Amino acid sequence: MSNGPQWLYWLSRVNPLAHVVDAERSIFSTGSVLLGLISASALVLVGVLYGVRTFHRRSA
C-alpha cells in the first residue's frame, strides 16, 4: 500500500482485518515471541522427560 495512491491506503484502513494483520505482523517481527516459544518448548520437553523417567522407575 505504500506505493499506491493515498485514497487506497485509507480505504484499506476501513477493513478491520487489516488491523488484525498489522498486529500479528508486529508480534512476529519481534524476537520475543520466538524466544517464548523456544522456552515453553524446552520446559515441556524437560517435563515430559522427567515424567517418563519417573513412570519407568515406578513401573519396574
N, C-alpha and C positions, 0 to 999 in steps of 0.2 A: 504494500500500500504506500510505501514511502516514495515510489517513483510515479505513482498515479496522480490524478487530479485531486485537489483538496476536498471537493464535494464527495468524491467516492470514499475517501477516508472517513469523513463524518457520517456518511451513510452506513459504513461498516460498523461504526461505534454504536449504532442503534441495535444491532444484533446482540442479544445477551450472551450468546455462545462465544462471541469474540472476547468478552471479559473473562470467561472461564478458561479459554485457551491461553490468554495472556497470563493468568495466574499460574496455570500449570507450567508454562514456559519459564516463569520466574522461579518457581520452586525447583525445577530440574536443572536450571542453569547454575545454581549454587552447588557447591560440593558437599554441603551439609546433609542433603538427602542421601547421597551415595554413602557418606560416612555412617549415617544412621542405619542404613540397610546392611552394611558390612558388619557393624557392631551387633545388630539384632541377629543376624545370621550366625555370627560366631557364638553368641550366647545360646542360641537354640542348639547349635552343634555340641557345645560343651554339656548342656543339659541332657541331650539325648545320649551322648556317650556315657555320662555318669549313670543315667538311668539303666542303660543296657548292662553296664558293668555290675551295678547293684543287683539287677534281676538275675544275672548269671551266677553271681556269688550265692544268692539265697536259694537258687534252684538246685545247686549241686549238693 
